[in-house]
């Protein structure tokens, strides 16, 4: 991937609905080479898909919760069992494997505290092998972006 490919990606991250002509103009290419590069980025899996960015509050899930989870055991079966179940829960938007006291950091969105309490009781507590759960509520957003930094 070269600098021009990264320019194409950044422009699409800013606005995934650009036409090829608009994209080509923004990255200073003619339309045909721009389209070839775009198709190559899609075919090689660099661009994995396109999605709409939605206002979380307008959608009805204004509360963002960060949940740290530590497992009791770290056997292959325990980890796989936990991770497979996490993938099935829609309220969990992201699950990161982390260092430190917790094994995982989850980003969860819910409508309110009552829904979160129900989520913990019915979804999280039902997961296999959890040693501890630590919850942090986000009460504001300073920065949120889906555009990767420029790579020099």
Wavefront OBJ file of the C-alpha trace (Angstrom):
o trace
v 0.000 0.000 0.000
v 1.436 3.363 -0.949
v 0.673 6.977 -0.082
v -1.963 7.304 -2.822
v -3.821 4.219 -1.548
v -3.824 5.736 1.940
v -5.201 8.993 0.533
v -8.025 7.064 -1.113
v -8.782 5.263 2.146
v -8.764 8.449 4.215
v -11.127 10.201 1.801
v -13.509 7.240 1.884
v -13.339 7.141 5.691
v -14.382 10.787 5.699
v -17.181 10.183 3.184
v -17.900 6.661 1.971
v -20.492 7.931 -0.502
v -18.059 9.752 -2.782
v -18.419 8.954 -6.451
v -15.310 7.684 -8.195
v -15.030 11.030 -9.991
v -15.157 12.967 -6.695
v -12.681 10.570 -5.101
v -10.292 10.818 -8.042
v -10.372 14.627 -7.860
v -9.666 14.630 -4.116
v -6.635 12.340 -4.444
v -5.386 13.933 -7.674
v -5.808 10.927 -9.958
v -7.742 10.417 -13.142
v -10.912 8.325 -12.655
v -9.688 5.093 -14.291
v -6.517 4.598 -12.179
v -8.450 5.686 -9.097
v -11.090 3.022 -9.703
v -8.394 0.365 -10.310
v -6.754 1.241 -6.998
v -10.099 1.247 -5.193
v -11.062 -2.173 -6.595
v -7.644 -3.543 -5.609
v -8.082 -2.238 -2.033
v -11.504 -3.915 -1.898
v -10.371 -7.199 -3.496
v -7.359 -7.582 -1.199
v -9.485 -6.959 1.894
v -7.873 -3.668 2.888
v -11.304 -2.085 2.496
v -13.528 -4.585 4.248
v -16.879 -2.958 3.575
v -18.928 0.207 3.811
v -21.270 1.273 6.595
v -23.433 4.189 7.688
v -22.325 6.127 10.768
v -25.347 6.545 13.016
v -26.120 9.027 15.785
v -26.145 6.810 18.854
v -28.619 8.932 20.802
v -31.040 9.263 17.878
v -30.903 5.494 17.390
v -31.976 4.981 21.007
v -28.810 3.780 22.719
v -27.332 6.968 24.196
v -25.373 5.320 27.010
v -21.848 4.074 26.296
v -20.324 1.732 28.852
v -16.763 0.438 28.976
v -16.583 -2.914 30.695
v -13.334 -4.552 31.792
v -13.564 -8.321 32.121
v -11.051 -10.650 33.754
v -11.295 -14.396 33.253
v -10.786 -17.058 35.917
v -8.830 -19.363 33.598
v -6.858 -18.720 30.433
v -7.011 -22.133 28.840
v -7.683 -22.315 25.127
v -11.171 -23.689 25.757
v -12.045 -20.988 28.330
v -10.863 -18.155 26.114
v -12.554 -19.550 23.018
v -15.812 -20.119 24.919
v -15.832 -16.563 26.239
v -14.913 -14.965 22.901
v -17.468 -17.004 20.957
v -20.256 -15.874 23.303
v -19.139 -12.218 23.174
v -19.504 -12.242 19.386
v -23.192 -13.161 19.749
v -24.185 -10.183 21.926
v -25.422 -7.227 19.864
v -25.031 -4.620 22.629
v -21.265 -5.234 22.627
v -19.903 -3.169 19.747
v -16.211 -3.779 20.410
v -14.242 -6.337 22.374
v -10.509 -5.832 22.755
v -7.993 -8.232 24.255
v -5.968 -6.107 26.686
v -2.966 -6.106 28.977
v -3.113 -5.251 32.671
v -5.586 -6.344 35.324
v -8.374 -7.116 32.855
v -8.237 -9.510 29.941
v -10.846 -7.745 27.792
v -12.291 -4.281 27.316
v -15.824 -4.147 25.947
v -17.632 -1.148 24.488
v -21.321 -1.561 25.142
v -24.227 0.691 24.133
v -27.593 0.647 25.889
v -30.688 2.801 26.307
v -30.293 3.500 30.036
v -29.029 2.213 33.402
v -31.937 -0.179 33.815
v -31.164 -1.793 30.453
v -27.481 -1.985 31.413
v -28.340 -3.679 34.711
v -30.424 -6.232 32.824
v -27.579 -6.694 30.326
v -25.134 -7.463 33.151
v -27.512 -9.837 34.919
v -28.718 -11.745 31.860
v -25.881 -11.472 29.336
v -22.555 -10.901 31.102
v -23.180 -13.054 34.164
v -24.211 -15.872 31.843
v -20.809 -15.899 30.123
v -18.476 -18.730 31.096
v -15.393 -18.240 33.270
v -15.603 -14.590 34.318
v -13.604 -13.679 37.432
v -14.480 -9.984 37.560
v -16.364 -7.222 35.778
v -15.515 -3.516 36.129
v -17.831 -0.913 34.624
v -17.092 2.674 33.569
v -19.782 4.934 32.159
v -18.967 7.533 29.527
v -20.739 10.794 30.273
v -19.390 12.745 27.326
v -17.429 12.435 24.097
v -14.369 14.583 23.465
v -13.333 12.952 20.191
v -14.689 10.156 18.065
v -13.396 9.421 14.589
v -13.270 6.588 12.111
v -10.501 8.167 10.052
v -7.085 6.613 10.610
v -4.088 8.922 11.079
v -1.874 9.733 8.135
v 1.095 7.352 7.960
v 4.402 8.926 7.052
l 1 2 3 4 5 6 7 8 9 10 11 12 13 14 15 16 17 18 19 20 21 22 23 24 25 26 27 28 29 30 31 32 33 34 35 36 37 38 39 40 41 42 43 44 45 46 47 48 49 50 51 52 53 54 55 56 57 58 59 60 61 62 63 64 65 66 67 68 69 70 71 72 73 74 75 76 77 78 79 80 81 82 83 84 85 86 87 88 89 90 91 92 93 94 95 96 97 98 99 100 101 102 103 104 105 106 107 108 109 110 111 112 113 114 115 116 117 118 119 120 121 122 123 124 125 126 127 128 129 130 131 132 133 134 135 136 137 138 139 140 141 142 143 144 145 146 147 148 149 150 151 152
